């Protein structure tokens, strides 16, 4: 069994459901310490974070990732126990195998091998690991970045180990992510009996034309990195449960995934203008989950593409699709950010798994990236 698979198994066997780390960072930290890293545990509320750094000079290459995983659901539905980390038919099975304990193992092994070959490498290597990426993302990477920024400790290049590949390792990498803006809309009416509509004010009837306009609106055309901004209503609720009552309030949840062609304040204002045009009595609670970011060029992108080709023979595609990642908290500091990890077909699913050979190749790709940037 290779070192990468052995470490990945040890991590998967720790049931670190958000925000519990379950000793994963201690395991990783012990190996990094042996490789010459200075360790700093940053605990904020219920979240454990690890900042580890080897070297004091710039540029700073940072591996970023998370030890927490999503809940497993019904364990009886799993073919292999979710925390057993079983190897079968060339696949490593278990919660976190793809998202993203496999990547963490590959990062550690790649770093150990690199440091062994190049003990006097230029610049610094760092690890930023959190146990709160799958959860509310409050006390994890954002807090660590705040701490680093306060003491003027900068990351030059950040490689996030999110599962970015589609069908084969390295066929796609994320060189950016769309922004995410959520809204909780409350439209107020007057509750009453359905038989006396003139004595009531139905917020459902009032809100639907405005929601239809929002759903059909054109927000922007996107650009060469991003698709057009999208608007999706994820939930609508009204009523008391009785069929003969006009509801007093309608509540709707919606989300924008937006490109760099528009800003969150601009989207907010357009929503307000549409709601006002329909003369609604409403309130909105906004939550900006992350700004869009892009690494359109630079040393990190070039090194990543080159390394993938050297190890796998594949030409990678650039993508900004998918959800958000902790890269959105690192990019605003000025760092170049790339996401590269294994195939994402089974993430968050029952029977999450990853090809064992992919993790071994991933470690080689990570090591080559370090060689291109720090040798």
The 8 nearest C-alpha neighbors of each residue, nearest first, counted from 0:
[[1, 5, 4, 2, 3, 355, 86, 6],
 [2, 0, 4, 3, 5, 359, 6, 355],
 [1, 3, 5, 4, 6, 0, 108, 7],
 [4, 2, 6, 1, 5, 104, 105, 7],
 [3, 5, 7, 1, 6, 2, 8, 0],
 [4, 6, 2, 8, 3, 7, 1, 9],
 [7, 5, 9, 8, 3, 4, 104, 2],
 [6, 8, 4, 104, 10, 101, 9, 5],
 [9, 7, 11, 84, 5, 6, 10, 4],
 [8, 10, 6, 12, 7, 11, 5, 13],
 [9, 11, 7, 8, 12, 13, 23, 6],
 [12, 10, 8, 13, 9, 82, 84, 95],
 [11, 13, 82, 9, 10, 83, 84, 8],
 [12, 14, 11, 10, 15, 21, 82, 23],
 [15, 13, 16, 12, 82, 21, 11, 68],
 [16, 14, 20, 19, 21, 67, 13, 68],
 [15, 17, 68, 67, 19, 69, 14, 18],
 [18, 16, 67, 19, 131, 68, 134, 130],
 [17, 19, 131, 130, 46, 16, 67, 20],
 [18, 20, 15, 17, 16, 21, 130, 67],
 [19, 21, 15, 130, 22, 23, 67, 66],
 [22, 20, 15, 19, 23, 13, 14, 24],
 [21, 23, 25, 24, 20, 26, 13, 15],
 [24, 22, 26, 25, 21, 20, 10, 27],
 [23, 25, 27, 26, 22, 28, 49, 20],
 [24, 26, 28, 22, 23, 27, 29, 49],
 [27, 25, 23, 24, 29, 28, 22, 30],
 [28, 26, 24, 30, 25, 29, 23, 31],
 [27, 29, 25, 31, 30, 26, 24, 32],
 [28, 30, 32, 26, 27, 31, 25, 33],
 [31, 29, 33, 28, 27, 32, 34, 26],
 [32, 30, 34, 28, 33, 36, 29, 27],
 [31, 33, 36, 29, 35, 34, 30, 28],
 [32, 34, 30, 31, 35, 29, 36, 28],
 [33, 35, 31, 32, 36, 111, 30, 114],
 [36, 34, 32, 33, 53, 31, 37, 52],
 [37, 35, 53, 32, 52, 31, 51, 34],
 [36, 38, 52, 51, 53, 32, 35, 39],
 [39, 37, 51, 50, 36, 40, 52, 28],
 [40, 38, 50, 49, 51, 41, 37, 48],
 [39, 41, 49, 48, 50, 42, 38, 47],
 [42, 40, 48, 49, 47, 39, 43, 143],
 [41, 43, 47, 46, 48, 40, 44, 45],
 [42, 44, 46, 138, 45, 41, 47, 139],
 [43, 45, 46, 42, 138, 47, 137, 139],
 [46, 44, 43, 18, 47, 42, 138, 19],
 [47, 45, 43, 18, 44, 42, 138, 130],
 [46, 48, 42, 130, 129, 41, 20, 43],
 [49, 47, 129, 41, 128, 40, 42, 139],
 [48, 50, 40, 128, 127, 39, 41, 51],
 [51, 49, 127, 39, 126, 38, 40, 128],
 [50, 52, 38, 126, 125, 37, 36, 39],
 [53, 51, 125, 36, 37, 124, 54, 126],
 [52, 54, 36, 124, 123, 35, 37, 125],
 [55, 53, 123, 56, 52, 122, 124, 36],
 [54, 56, 123, 57, 53, 122, 52, 59],
 [55, 57, 122, 123, 54, 58, 59, 121],
 [58, 56, 122, 59, 123, 55, 155, 121],
 [57, 59, 122, 155, 123, 56, 60, 154],
 [60, 58, 123, 155, 57, 154, 124, 122],
 [59, 61, 156, 124, 157, 125, 155, 123],
 [62, 60, 125, 157, 126, 124, 156, 63],
 [61, 63, 126, 158, 157, 159, 125, 127],
 [64, 62, 159, 127, 128, 126, 158, 61],
 [65, 63, 128, 160, 159, 127, 129, 103],
 [66, 64, 129, 128, 130, 67, 132, 99],
 [65, 67, 130, 20, 129, 100, 23, 68],
 [68, 66, 130, 17, 15, 16, 65, 20],
 [67, 69, 16, 95, 17, 15, 133, 70],
 [68, 70, 16, 133, 71, 17, 347, 67],
 [71, 69, 72, 16, 68, 17, 94, 347],
 [72, 70, 73, 74, 69, 81, 94, 349],
 [73, 71, 70, 74, 349, 76, 75, 69],
 [72, 74, 75, 76, 71, 77, 349, 70],
 [73, 75, 76, 77, 72, 71, 80, 81],
 [74, 76, 73, 77, 78, 80, 72, 79],
 [77, 75, 74, 73, 78, 349, 350, 72],
 [78, 76, 79, 350, 75, 74, 349, 80],
 [77, 79, 350, 76, 80, 75, 349, 81],
 [78, 80, 77, 81, 92, 350, 85, 83],
 [79, 81, 83, 82, 77, 78, 74, 93],
 [82, 80, 93, 94, 83, 79, 77, 71],
 [83, 81, 12, 93, 84, 80, 11, 94],
 [82, 84, 80, 85, 12, 81, 93, 79],
 [85, 83, 93, 8, 92, 82, 11, 12],
 [84, 86, 92, 83, 91, 87, 79, 93],
 [87, 85, 91, 90, 92, 89, 84, 88],
 [86, 88, 90, 89, 85, 91, 92, 79],
 [89, 87, 90, 86, 91, 354, 355, 85],
 [88, 90, 87, 355, 354, 86, 91, 356],
 [91, 89, 354, 355, 87, 353, 88, 86],
 [90, 92, 86, 353, 352, 355, 85, 354],
 [93, 91, 352, 84, 85, 351, 90, 96],
 [94, 92, 81, 84, 96, 82, 351, 352],
 [93, 95, 81, 96, 351, 82, 11, 68],
 [94, 96, 98, 99, 100, 97, 68, 93],
 [95, 97, 101, 352, 93, 100, 94, 98],
 [98, 96, 99, 95, 353, 101, 346, 352],
 [99, 97, 95, 96, 346, 100, 162, 161],
 [98, 100, 97, 95, 102, 101, 96, 161],
 [101, 99, 103, 95, 102, 96, 7, 98],
 [100, 102, 96, 7, 104, 99, 103, 97],
 [103, 101, 105, 100, 99, 160, 104, 340],
 [104, 102, 100, 106, 105, 101, 107, 99],
 [103, 105, 7, 101, 107, 102, 106, 3],
 [104, 106, 362, 102, 108, 103, 107, 3],
 [107, 105, 103, 109, 104, 108, 102, 110],
 [106, 108, 110, 104, 109, 105, 111, 103],
 [107, 109, 111, 105, 110, 106, 3, 112],
 [110, 108, 366, 362, 106, 112, 107, 111],
 [109, 111, 113, 107, 108, 112, 114, 106],
 [112, 110, 108, 114, 113, 109, 115, 107],
 [113, 111, 115, 109, 110, 114, 108, 116],
 [112, 114, 110, 116, 115, 111, 117, 366],
 [115, 113, 118, 117, 111, 116, 112, 110],
 [114, 116, 112, 113, 117, 118, 111, 34],
 [117, 115, 113, 114, 118, 112, 111, 119],
 [116, 118, 114, 120, 119, 115, 113, 374],
 [119, 117, 114, 120, 115, 116, 113, 34],
 [120, 118, 117, 121, 114, 374, 116, 122],
 [121, 119, 117, 118, 374, 373, 122, 114],
 [120, 122, 373, 374, 119, 123, 56, 58],
 [121, 123, 57, 56, 58, 59, 54, 373],
 [122, 124, 54, 59, 53, 56, 55, 57],
 [125, 123, 60, 53, 52, 59, 61, 54],
 [124, 126, 52, 61, 51, 60, 62, 53],
 [125, 127, 62, 51, 61, 50, 63, 128],
 [128, 126, 63, 50, 49, 62, 64, 125],
 [129, 127, 64, 49, 65, 48, 63, 126],
 [128, 130, 48, 65, 139, 131, 47, 140],
 [129, 131, 67, 66, 18, 20, 65, 47],
 [132, 130, 18, 139, 134, 136, 129, 133],
 [131, 133, 136, 134, 65, 130, 129, 67],
 [132, 134, 131, 69, 17, 68, 67, 135],
 [135, 133, 131, 132, 136, 17, 18, 69],
 [134, 136, 137, 131, 133, 132, 138, 139],
 [137, 135, 132, 131, 134, 139, 138, 133],
 [138, 136, 135, 139, 141, 142, 131, 140],
 [139, 137, 43, 142, 46, 136, 141, 44],
 [138, 140, 131, 129, 142, 141, 137, 136],
 [139, 141, 143, 142, 144, 129, 325, 328],
 [142, 140, 144, 143, 139, 328, 145, 137],
 [143, 141, 145, 144, 140, 138, 139, 146],
 [142, 144, 140, 146, 145, 141, 147, 139],
 [143, 145, 147, 141, 146, 142, 148, 140],
 [146, 144, 142, 148, 143, 147, 149, 141],
 [147, 145, 143, 149, 144, 148, 142, 150],
 [146, 148, 152, 144, 150, 149, 145, 151],
 [147, 149, 151, 145, 150, 146, 152, 144],
 [150, 148, 146, 147, 151, 145, 152, 144],
 [149, 151, 148, 147, 152, 146, 145, 153],
 [152, 150, 148, 149, 153, 147, 146, 145],
 [153, 151, 147, 150, 148, 154, 149, 146],
 [152, 154, 151, 155, 148, 147, 59, 332],
 [155, 153, 59, 334, 156, 60, 61, 157],
 [156, 154, 334, 59, 58, 60, 153, 335],
 [155, 157, 60, 335, 334, 154, 61, 336],
 [158, 156, 61, 336, 62, 60, 335, 159],
 [157, 159, 62, 337, 338, 336, 63, 61],
 [160, 158, 338, 63, 161, 64, 62, 337],
 [159, 161, 340, 339, 102, 64, 338, 158],
 [160, 162, 340, 159, 163, 338, 339, 99],
 [163, 161, 340, 341, 343, 342, 164, 98],
 [162, 164, 340, 172, 339, 161, 171, 341],
 [165, 163, 342, 171, 341, 168, 169, 170],
 [164, 166, 342, 167, 343, 171, 170, 163],
 [167, 165, 342, 164, 168, 170, 344, 343],
 [168, 166, 170, 165, 164, 169, 342, 341],
 [167, 169, 164, 341, 170, 342, 357, 166],
 [168, 170, 171, 164, 315, 307, 167, 172],
 [169, 171, 315, 167, 164, 168, 316, 313],
 [172, 170, 316, 164, 315, 169, 317, 163],
 [173, 171, 339, 163, 317, 338, 318, 174],
 [172, 174, 318, 338, 175, 319, 337, 317],
 [173, 175, 337, 294, 293, 317, 318, 319],
 [176, 174, 293, 319, 292, 173, 294, 177],
 [177, 175, 319, 291, 292, 323, 178, 320],
 [176, 178, 291, 257, 258, 256, 319, 179],
 [177, 179, 291, 290, 257, 289, 256, 258],
 [178, 180, 256, 288, 289, 255, 287, 257],
 [179, 181, 287, 255, 254, 288, 286, 256],
 [182, 180, 254, 286, 253, 285, 255, 287],
 [181, 183, 285, 253, 284, 252, 184, 254],
 [182, 184, 252, 284, 283, 251, 285, 253],
 [183, 185, 283, 251, 250, 282, 182, 252],
 [186, 184, 250, 282, 281, 249, 187, 283],
 [187, 185, 281, 249, 248, 280, 202, 250],
 [186, 188, 248, 280, 281, 202, 247, 185],
 [187, 189, 202, 247, 200, 201, 248, 190],
 [190, 188, 200, 247, 199, 191, 201, 187],
 [191, 189, 247, 246, 245, 199, 188, 200],
 [190, 192, 199, 245, 244, 193, 189, 198],
 [191, 193, 244, 194, 195, 245, 243, 196],
 [192, 194, 243, 195, 244, 245, 196, 191],
 [195, 193, 192, 196, 243, 191, 244, 197],
 [194, 196, 193, 192, 197, 198, 199, 191],
 [197, 195, 199, 198, 193, 194, 192, 200],
 [198, 196, 195, 199, 200, 194, 191, 193],
 [197, 199, 196, 195, 191, 200, 192, 189],
 [200, 198, 191, 189, 196, 197, 190, 201],
 [201, 199, 189, 188, 202, 190, 196, 198],
 [200, 202, 203, 188, 204, 245, 246, 199],
 [203, 201, 188, 205, 204, 249, 206, 248],
 [204, 202, 206, 205, 201, 207, 249, 237],
 [205, 203, 202, 201, 206, 207, 208, 200],
 [204, 206, 202, 203, 207, 201, 208, 279],
 [207, 205, 203, 209, 204, 208, 202, 210],
 [206, 208, 210, 209, 204, 205, 211, 203],
 [209, 207, 211, 210, 206, 212, 205, 204],
 [208, 210, 212, 211, 206, 207, 274, 277],
 [211, 209, 213, 207, 212, 208, 214, 206],
 [210, 212, 208, 214, 209, 213, 207, 215],
 [211, 213, 209, 215, 210, 214, 216, 208],
 [212, 214, 210, 216, 211, 215, 209, 270],
 [215, 213, 211, 212, 216, 210, 230, 231],
 [216, 214, 212, 213, 211, 217, 230, 210],
 [215, 217, 213, 214, 212, 218, 230, 211],
 [218, 216, 219, 215, 220, 228, 229, 227],
 [217, 219, 228, 216, 220, 227, 229, 266],
 [220, 218, 227, 221, 217, 228, 260, 261],
 [221, 219, 227, 222, 226, 218, 228, 260],
 [220, 222, 227, 226, 225, 219, 258, 260],
 [223, 221, 225, 224, 220, 226, 260, 227],
 [222, 224, 225, 221, 226, 295, 220, 227],
 [223, 225, 222, 319, 226, 318, 221, 293],
 [224, 226, 221, 222, 258, 223, 319, 227],
 [227, 225, 221, 228, 222, 258, 224, 220],
 [228, 226, 221, 220, 219, 229, 225, 258],
 [227, 229, 257, 258, 256, 218, 219, 226],
 [228, 230, 256, 255, 227, 257, 231, 218],
 [231, 229, 255, 254, 214, 256, 232, 228],
 [230, 232, 254, 253, 233, 255, 229, 214],
 [233, 231, 253, 234, 252, 254, 230, 251],
 [232, 234, 253, 252, 231, 235, 254, 251],
 [233, 235, 252, 251, 232, 236, 253, 250],
 [236, 234, 251, 250, 252, 237, 233, 249],
 [235, 237, 250, 249, 251, 234, 238, 248],
 [238, 236, 249, 248, 246, 250, 235, 239],
 [237, 239, 246, 240, 245, 236, 241, 244],
 [238, 240, 241, 246, 244, 237, 242, 245],
 [239, 241, 238, 242, 244, 237, 243, 246],
 [242, 240, 239, 243, 244, 238, 245, 246],
 [241, 243, 244, 240, 239, 245, 193, 238],
 [242, 244, 193, 241, 192, 245, 194, 191],
 [245, 243, 192, 193, 242, 191, 241, 246],
 [244, 246, 191, 190, 193, 192, 201, 247],
 [247, 245, 238, 190, 248, 244, 237, 201],
 [246, 248, 190, 189, 188, 187, 245, 202],
 [249, 247, 187, 188, 186, 246, 202, 237],
 [248, 250, 237, 186, 185, 202, 236, 203],
 [249, 251, 185, 236, 184, 235, 237, 186],
 [250, 252, 235, 184, 234, 183, 236, 253],
 [253, 251, 183, 234, 233, 182, 232, 184],
 [254, 252, 232, 182, 233, 231, 181, 251],
 [253, 255, 181, 231, 180, 230, 182, 232],
 [254, 256, 230, 180, 229, 179, 257, 181],
 [257, 255, 179, 229, 178, 228, 177, 254],
 [256, 258, 228, 178, 177, 255, 179, 229],
 [257, 259, 260, 177, 228, 225, 221, 291],
 [258, 260, 261, 291, 257, 262, 292, 225],
 [261, 259, 258, 221, 219, 262, 222, 220],
 [260, 262, 259, 258, 265, 263, 257, 266],
 [263, 261, 265, 264, 266, 259, 260, 257],
 [262, 264, 266, 265, 267, 180, 261, 287],
 [265, 263, 267, 266, 262, 268, 261, 269],
 [266, 264, 268, 262, 263, 267, 269, 261],
 [267, 265, 263, 269, 268, 264, 270, 262],
 [266, 268, 264, 270, 265, 269, 263, 271],
 [269, 267, 271, 265, 270, 266, 272, 264],
 [268, 270, 272, 266, 271, 267, 265, 273],
 [271, 269, 273, 267, 268, 272, 274, 266],
 [270, 272, 268, 274, 269, 273, 275, 267],
 [271, 273, 269, 275, 270, 274, 276, 268],
 [274, 272, 276, 270, 275, 271, 269, 209],
 [275, 273, 271, 277, 276, 272, 209, 279],
 [276, 274, 278, 272, 277, 273, 271, 279],
 [275, 277, 273, 274, 278, 272, 279, 209],
 [276, 278, 275, 274, 279, 209, 273, 208],
 [279, 277, 275, 276, 274, 280, 205, 273],
 [280, 278, 277, 281, 274, 275, 186, 205],
 [279, 281, 187, 186, 278, 282, 188, 185],
 [282, 280, 186, 185, 279, 187, 283, 184],
 [281, 283, 185, 184, 186, 284, 280, 183],
 [284, 282, 184, 183, 285, 182, 185, 281],
 [285, 283, 183, 182, 184, 286, 282, 181],
 [284, 286, 182, 181, 283, 183, 287, 180],
 [287, 285, 181, 180, 288, 182, 284, 183],
 [286, 288, 180, 289, 179, 181, 285, 290],
 [289, 287, 179, 180, 286, 290, 181, 178],
 [290, 288, 178, 179, 287, 327, 291, 180],
 [289, 291, 178, 292, 327, 179, 177, 288],
 [292, 290, 178, 177, 176, 259, 258, 289],
 [293, 291, 175, 176, 290, 330, 327, 177],
 [292, 294, 175, 295, 174, 176, 291, 336],
 [295, 293, 174, 296, 335, 175, 336, 292],
 [294, 296, 293, 174, 297, 300, 224, 175],
 [295, 297, 294, 300, 298, 301, 299, 335],
 [298, 296, 299, 300, 301, 295, 294, 335],
 [297, 299, 301, 300, 302, 296, 372, 303],
 [300, 298, 302, 301, 297, 303, 156, 335],
 [299, 301, 303, 302, 298, 297, 296, 304],
 [300, 302, 298, 304, 299, 303, 305, 297],
 [303, 301, 299, 305, 300, 368, 304, 298],
 [304, 302, 300, 306, 305, 301, 368, 299],
 [303, 305, 307, 301, 306, 302, 300, 315],
 [304, 306, 302, 308, 303, 307, 301, 309],
 [307, 305, 309, 303, 308, 364, 304, 367],
 [306, 308, 304, 310, 309, 305, 311, 364],
 [309, 307, 312, 313, 305, 311, 306, 310],
 [308, 310, 306, 307, 312, 311, 305, 364],
 [311, 309, 307, 308, 312, 364, 306, 363],
 [312, 310, 308, 313, 307, 309, 360, 169],
 [311, 313, 308, 309, 310, 314, 307, 306],
 [314, 312, 308, 311, 315, 307, 170, 169],
 [313, 315, 308, 170, 316, 312, 304, 307],
 [314, 316, 170, 171, 169, 313, 304, 317],
 [315, 317, 171, 170, 172, 318, 314, 169],
 [316, 318, 172, 171, 173, 174, 315, 319],
 [319, 317, 173, 320, 172, 174, 316, 171],
 [318, 320, 176, 175, 173, 225, 174, 177],
 [321, 319, 318, 176, 322, 177, 173, 225],
 [322, 320, 319, 323, 176, 177, 318, 173],
 [321, 323, 324, 320, 176, 177, 179, 256],
 [322, 324, 176, 321, 325, 177, 327, 289],
 [325, 323, 326, 327, 322, 161, 132, 176],
 [324, 326, 327, 328, 140, 132, 329, 323],
 [325, 327, 329, 324, 328, 330, 336, 159],
 [328, 326, 325, 329, 330, 289, 324, 290],
 [327, 329, 326, 325, 141, 330, 331, 140],
 [328, 330, 326, 327, 331, 332, 334, 144],
 [329, 331, 334, 332, 327, 333, 328, 326],
 [332, 330, 333, 329, 328, 334, 327, 292],
 [333, 331, 330, 334, 329, 153, 148, 154],
 [334, 332, 331, 330, 335, 155, 329, 154],
 [335, 333, 155, 330, 156, 332, 154, 336],
 [334, 336, 156, 294, 157, 155, 330, 333],
 [337, 335, 157, 158, 334, 156, 330, 294],
 [336, 338, 174, 158, 173, 159, 157, 339],
 [339, 337, 159, 173, 158, 160, 172, 161],
 [340, 338, 160, 172, 163, 161, 159, 162],
 [339, 341, 162, 160, 163, 161, 102, 164],
 [342, 340, 162, 164, 168, 163, 97, 343],
 [343, 341, 164, 165, 162, 344, 168, 166],
 [342, 344, 162, 346, 345, 164, 165, 163],
 [343, 345, 342, 346, 165, 166, 351, 164],
 [346, 344, 351, 348, 343, 352, 347, 350],
 [345, 347, 348, 343, 351, 98, 344, 97],
 [348, 346, 345, 69, 351, 349, 98, 94],
 [349, 347, 345, 346, 351, 350, 71, 94],
 [348, 350, 351, 77, 71, 76, 347, 72],
 [351, 349, 77, 348, 352, 78, 93, 92],
 [352, 350, 345, 348, 93, 349, 94, 346],
 [353, 351, 92, 96, 91, 93, 97, 350],
 [352, 354, 91, 90, 97, 96, 355, 92],
 [355, 353, 90, 357, 356, 89, 91, 358],
 [354, 356, 90, 357, 358, 91, 89, 353],
 [355, 357, 359, 354, 358, 360, 89, 90],
 [358, 356, 360, 354, 355, 359, 361, 168],
 [359, 357, 361, 360, 355, 356, 105, 362],
 [358, 360, 356, 362, 357, 361, 3, 355],
 [361, 359, 357, 363, 362, 358, 356, 364],
 [360, 362, 358, 364, 363, 359, 357, 365],
 [363, 361, 105, 109, 365, 359, 360, 364],
 [362, 364, 366, 360, 361, 365, 367, 109],
 [365, 363, 361, 367, 366, 362, 306, 307],
 [366, 364, 362, 368, 363, 367, 109, 361],
 [365, 367, 109, 363, 369, 364, 368, 113],
 [366, 368, 370, 364, 369, 365, 306, 363],
 [369, 367, 365, 371, 370, 366, 302, 306],
 [370, 368, 366, 372, 367, 371, 373, 365],
 [369, 371, 367, 374, 368, 373, 372, 366],
 [372, 370, 368, 369, 302, 373, 374, 367],
 [373, 371, 369, 370, 374, 368, 302, 298],
 [372, 374, 121, 370, 369, 120, 371, 122],
 [373, 370, 120, 372, 371, 121, 369, 117]]
